[in-house]
């Protein structure tokens, strides 16, 4: 079976110095390899083709047969890297926490440990007759987040 670390080294070497970056590699038991890349400004089909050809040339099909798929991270795909979080700062996101809480808000800030989301909530001020909407920043460590993805509204 082709090793994930072998493919990762090839991808990292090919993408080094480019704006593209590795998001994920999946290798199934039947040697079906799926490589997902991203770019802060969108991935071009030419980048996917070039990476695919490079991997094809670097692995020996005579030694071990494989199937290869290289693609970009979809707009509705959950974020898998801190860099994907970073590129979406200022955008509206949907977040599902591991405790089952689902929220939407504006991704305000990220660091290596957590993502901060600005959410709106209704509160009733003391002595007021009706609720008002207030914005609140909430930071969530990545290990508490099941998924975060870009929210598309029509």
N, C-alpha and C positions, 0 to 999 in steps of 0.2 A: 504494500500500500504506500502511496506517495505521502510523505510526511508534511504536515501543515507548516512546520518551521522551515522546511526547504522552499516551499512556495512563498512563504512570507519574506524570506531573504531575497528571492528573485524579484518580488513585487517592490519591496523597499528599495532595492538597488535601481530598478527601472524608474521609479517615481521620484527618486532623490533629485532635488534641484528643480522639480516641476511644482506647479500649484496643486496638482492632484495629490490625494492622500488615501491611504488604505483605511477602509471602514471595517471590513470583515472578510474572513476566508472560511468557507465551509468545505470539508472534504468528506463525502459519504463513503461507506464501505465498498461501493462499486467503483471507486476512484472518479467519481463525478465531482469536479472542482468548481465551486462558485466563488468568484472574487467580486467584492463590492467596493467601489471607489467613490470618492466625492471630491468636490472642489468648491472653494468659497464663492465662485462665480458661475457654477454649473459645469458639469462634465460634458465634453464633446464626444461624439461618436468616434472621432479620429483617435482620441485618447484611449478609448476602450479597445479599438482595433489594434492599435500599436502595442498595448499591454498584452493583449491576447496573442498576437504574433510572437512577441518576445518570450512569453511563457511556453508557447508551442515549440519554439526553437530551442529553448533551454532544457526541456524535459525530453527524455528518450522514450518514444512510443514503442520501440523495439524491445526495450527492457521492461516497461510496464505501461499498458494501455490506459488511457484516461479520457474523460469527457471534460471540456472546459467551457465555462460561461463567465464572461467578464461584463459587468454592467455598473451603472451608476446607482447610487442610493436614491430611491424614489422619493418624490416630494411628500408622500403620505407615510413613508417608512419611519419607524421609531428611530430616534437618535441613538447611536451606539458609541460615539466618541465625544470627548469634551470639545473638540474642534467643531463638531456639528452643532453642539449647543452654542458655542461662541458665534458661529456664523448666523445664528437665528436670534441673537439678542435684538430686541426691539420688535420682534414678530409675535403674533398671537399663537399660543401653543395650547395643546391639550395634554394634561399630565395625569397619569394614573399612579397612585401610590401603592405600595405593597400592602398597606392596610385596607385597600379597597376604595379609598377616597379618590374621586375623580374631580378635577378642577380645570378651568380654563382661565387664561390670563396672559399678560404680556411678559415675555421672558426679559427680565430686567438686567441680570448680571449672572456671570458664571465664574467659577474658579476651579481649581483642581479637585475640590471636595464637594461642592454643592452648586445648585442652581437656584437663583432667586426669581420668583414670579410675582408680578403685581396683579392681585385679584381684586374684584369689586364685590362688596357685600352690603347688604341692607342692614342698617342699625337704627334703632329708635332712640334718639337722644332723650335724656331725662327731661320730662315736662313737655316734650313735643307731642303733637298729635299724630304725626305720620313718620314713617321710616324714611331715612335718607341713604343715598348710596355713598359709600366711602371706599377709597382705595387703600389696600394694605399690602405691604411687601412681605412675602414669606419665603424663607430659605429652606431648601430640602436637600439633605445629603444624597448623593447618587445611590447609595446603598438602600435608601428608603423608596426609591422611584422604580416602579415596574416598567413604565415607558413614558416617553415624552415625544410628541410629534407636532409638526407644523399644522396649524389649524386653518383649513380652507373654508371660507364663508362665501356664499353666493347671494 
